[in-house]
Amino acid sequence: MINLLFKKKNKKKIDKKIDNICEECNKINETVSQNLIITGFKICNSCRTSKTIFPV
């Protein structure tokens, strides 16, 4: 029973982390979750491109 409660709490935390909101521009884009898997950062493709060209 304790394991089930623990899993439910962790699932809620994971679900909140995986959304499609970019951390740089705060816009909703479906490429955010793809880039999260590939690079580990929650950024959209346009912010990723701009960070690659202008790394500051």
N, C-alpha and C positions, 0 to 999 in steps of 0.2 A: 504494500500500500504506500509506503514512504517513497519507493522508487517511482511509482506512478505520479505522485505529486511533484517530485523533483523533475521528472521529464516534462510535465505540463508547464512548470515555471520556466524551464530552459527553452522550451519551444516558443513561448511568448516572447522571450528576449530575442531569439533568433529571427522570428517573424518581424519584429520591429526594426531590426537592423537591415533587412533586405527589402528596401523599397526603391523606387525608381526616381529618387530625387538627387540631383547632382549636388555635391558638397561645395562646388565652386560658384555656380550660377543659380542654384536653388530652383532649377526648372525640372519638370518631370519629363523623363526621356527613357525609352526602353533600353538604350545602349548602356545605361548606368549599371544594370545588373550584369550585363555581358562583360563590361570592363572590370567589374568587381571580381569576377571569376578569373579573368585573364591577368590583370595587373595587381589586384588587391586594393585598388582605390575606387571610391564611389564618385566617378566623374563621367560626364557624357563625352561623346566623340569630339565635339567641337572644343571643349575645354582641354581634352587630352591632346588634340592637335596644337592648340595654342601654347600649352605647357611644353610640348616638344620643340616648337619653333622658338619660343621666347621663355627659356627656363629661368625664372627669377624667384 
